[in-house]
Amino acid sequence: LARARKSGSGGRWTEVVFVFVSNRAYSHDMGKSWTKPRPTQLPNPNAKVHAIYFQGNSSSTLGNVVVCAYNHDTRQRTPLSLAISRDGGANWKTALHLETDPGLQFAYPTLLGPDAPPARRPRAP
């Protein structure tokens, strides 16, 4: 996940947050320099994760959150889980285990946000 944040009335992009499930780092100069990576508490078998940032508004019940799809294990790609962070990736709470079959592997998760185009149905040959 990379997220940029605007600051001040001029609306300049000033901060970028980069989060892996195992580590997170912050940049306050649009990626020219980074803080030292800090570990997160989520397990992961060194597999791909996908996270999206939801910016809340005054009517939002979620607020500003990061949602991450990942494998909640240190050795295998199961279970496939969702975690939520309300502080830019510093702390995570596992929200849901989507798939838990130990005989299967769930790799390369991808999340679609509310602005994603509608999924297209495959056409029959």
C-alpha positions in Angstrom: 0.0 0.0 0.0 1.2 3.4 -0.8 -0.8 6.4 0.3 -0.1 10.1 -0.2 -1.5 12.7 2.1 -2.1 16.4 1.4 -1.2 19.0 4.0 -2.0 22.7 4.4 -4.3 24.9 2.5 -2.1 24.6 -0.6 -3.0 20.9 -0.9 0.6 19.8 -1.5 1.3 16.1 -1.3 3.7 15.8 1.6 3.6 12.3 3.0 3.7 8.8 1.6 3.0 5.6 3.7 4.2 2.3 2.5 2.9 -0.8 4.3 3.9 -4.5 3.9 2.2 -6.9 6.2 5.5 -7.6 7.9 6.8 -4.0 7.9 5.8 -0.4 7.4 7.7 2.7 6.6 6.8 6.4 6.2 8.1 9.2 3.9 7.5 12.8 4.7 9.0 14.1 1.4 7.1 12.1 -1.3 9.4 9.1 -1.2 12.9 10.8 -1.3 13.7 9.4 2.1 12.0 6.8 4.4 11.8 6.0 8.1 13.4 2.8 9.3 11.0 -0.1 8.6 9.0 -1.1 11.7 7.5 -4.6 12.1 3.7 -5.1 12.2 2.1 -7.8 14.3 0.5 -9.8 11.4 1.9 -13.1 10.4 2.7 -13.8 6.7 4.5 -16.6 4.8 6.5 -14.1 2.7 3.5 -14.0 0.2 1.9 -11.1 -1.7 -0.6 -9.0 0.2 -3.0 -6.3 -1.1 -4.2 -3.3 0.9 -6.5 -0.4 0.0 -7.1 2.8 1.9 -10.6 4.1 2.5 -11.0 7.7 3.4 -14.0 8.3 5.5 -16.2 11.4 5.7 -18.5 12.8 8.3 -21.2 10.3 7.5 -18.8 7.3 7.4 -19.0 4.7 10.2 -15.6 3.3 9.2 -13.6 6.5 9.2 -10.1 6.4 7.6 -9.0 2.7 7.4 -6.6 0.5 5.6 -8.0 -3.0 4.7 -5.5 -5.7 3.9 -5.9 -9.1 2.3 -3.2 -11.5 3.4 -2.3 -15.1 4.5 -2.6 -15.3 8.3 0.2 -17.9 8.7 4.0 -17.8 8.7 4.5 -21.0 6.7 1.6 -21.5 4.2 -0.8 -19.6 2.1 -3.9 -20.4 4.1 -6.0 -19.0 5.6 -6.9 -16.0 3.4 -7.7 -13.2 5.8 -8.7 -9.6 6.0 -7.2 -7.2 8.6 -8.0 -3.5 9.3 -5.8 -0.7 10.5 -7.2 2.6 11.7 -3.8 4.2 12.2 -2.1 3.9 8.8 -0.7 0.4 9.3 0.9 0.8 12.7 -1.6 -1.5 14.4 -3.8 -4.2 12.8 -6.9 -6.2 13.8 -7.8 -9.4 12.0 -11.3 -8.8 10.9 -12.2 -12.0 9.1 -10.7 -15.3 7.8 -12.3 -15.6 4.3 -11.0 -19.1 3.4 -9.6 -21.6 5.9 -9.3 -25.0 4.0 -5.8 -26.3 5.1 -5.6 -28.4 1.9 -5.7 -25.3 -0.4 -3.5 -22.3 -0.9 -4.8 -18.8 -1.4 -2.3 -16.8 -3.3 -2.1 -13.3 -4.9 -5.2 -11.7 -3.2 -6.6 -8.5 -4.8 -9.0 -6.1 -3.3 -11.3 -3.8 -5.3 -12.2 -0.4 -3.8 -15.5 1.4 -4.3 -14.2 3.3 -7.3 -13.1 0.2 -9.2 -14.8 -0.5 -12.5 -17.5 -3.2 -12.4 -16.2 -6.7 -12.9 -16.8 -8.1 -16.4 -18.3 -11.5 -16.9 -16.2 -13.9 -19.0 -17.8 -14.6 -22.4 -18.5 -18.2 -23.4 -16.4 -19.3 -26.5 
